[in-house]
Amino acid sequence: MSSFFFVFLLSIALFAGLSEAGCPKQVLAFQNGFATSHDILQVHCKSGDDDLGVHFVKYGDPVYSIRFGDNVFIGTYWNCFIRHGPNMEYFLKFDAYTSAPFRKCGQVHLWIANEDGIYFSEDGKPEEKRFDWTKV
């Protein structure tokens, strides 16, 4: 029975490792869309034990992006805290990504920060407003 269990675990480990090679990483991206105010967007994301620290995105800069693979066994999530304004008084803390019950590969999850709120687009689809800013 113990050899069967070992072979079973080895099979799962090999399957997970091989499927990683054929599955492009997910992309979580943040764009500064403050065309009027030109505010700086502050982004701070965490996932499990990963804390990526604070990043600043100026208007006109390329998007700030995070590339990652989904954990098929325990799931993957990214919680993010974004801020802007003269004294960073506008903010939002939200779940920017939560993995699906089944594995997805190579998706682009774009969050766009605009003056009137936060918009979301997945894989180049039209963006939709998801959140309003909270003010301190």
N, C-alpha and C positions, 0 to 999 in steps of 0.2 A: 504494500500500500504506500509506503514512504517513497519508493522509486517512482510510482505513478504520480505522486504529488510533485516530486522534483521535476519530472518530465513536463508536467502540466505548467508549472511555474516557468520553466525554461522556455516553453513554447510561447507563453504570454510575453515574456521579456523579449524574445526574438521578434514576435509579431509587432510589438510596440516600437522596437528599434528600427525594423525594416519599414514600417509604415511612416515613420518620421522622415525617411529619405524621400518618399514620394509625395509628401504633404508640405507645400510651401507655408512659411510662417504667416501668422496673422499680423496685421498692421493696425495699430491704434494711433491715430494722428490728431493733432490739434493745430488749428489755423487761426491766426489773428485776423479778424474781419472788421476791425475798428476803423473803417474808412473815414469817418467824420472826426473822431477824437484822436486817432493815432495812438491810443493808449497801448501800453505794454501789457501783454497777457502773461500772467504767472501760472505755471502748471506744476503740480506736485502729485505724482501717482505712486500708488503702492499696490503690490500683489503678494499675498501670502507673506513670505519673508523678504521680498524684494522691495526696497524703498529707493526709488530712482532719484530722490532729491528734487530740489526746486530748479525749474528751467524757465527762462524768459524768452518770449517770442514777440519780436517787434512787428509792427504792421509792415507788410511787404516782404518779410522774411519767409524762407521756405517753412513748410509745416514742421512741427516737432513731432517725431514719430518714434514709436516703440514697436519693435519686432519681437514676436514670441510664438512659441508653440503651445497649443493647448495640452494640459495634463489630462490624459484620457481616463485616469483612475480617480482623481479627486476633484477634477474640474479646475477651471482657471477663472480668475476675476481680477479686475483692475478697478480700484477705488481712486478717484481723483478729486483734487481740490484746486479750483481755478479762481483767479482774482484779477481785478483790473480797477482802474480809476486813479484819480490824483493821489489818494492815500490808500490805494488798494481796498476801497470801501465796498466795492461790489464783488460778490463771491458766490460760489456754488460748490458744494461737496456732493458727489454723485457716483453711482456705479457706471463707469464708462464702458465696461465690458464684462459680460458673464458668459461663460461657454455654454453651448447648447448641450442637450443630453446626448447628442450624437456628434461625432467629430466633423469639423469643417476645416477647410484648408484655404490659405491664401486670401482671406477676405480683408478688405480695407474698411475700417471703421473711422470715419472722419467726423470730428467735433469742431464746429465753427463758432467762434465767439464773436458776436455782433453786439452793437450797442443795445438793441432791443431784446436780446436773449441768446440762448445757446441752441444751435441747430445741429442736426445729425444727418449724415449721408452714409449709406453702406454700399460699397462696390460701385460708386459713381452714380447711384440713383439720385433723383432730385432731393435736395435737402428739405428737412421738415423741422419746424421749431419744436424743441422738446422741453426746454426750461426757461424760466425767467430768472433774472439776476436777483439775488437777495442783497439788501444794502444794510451795512452795519448801523 
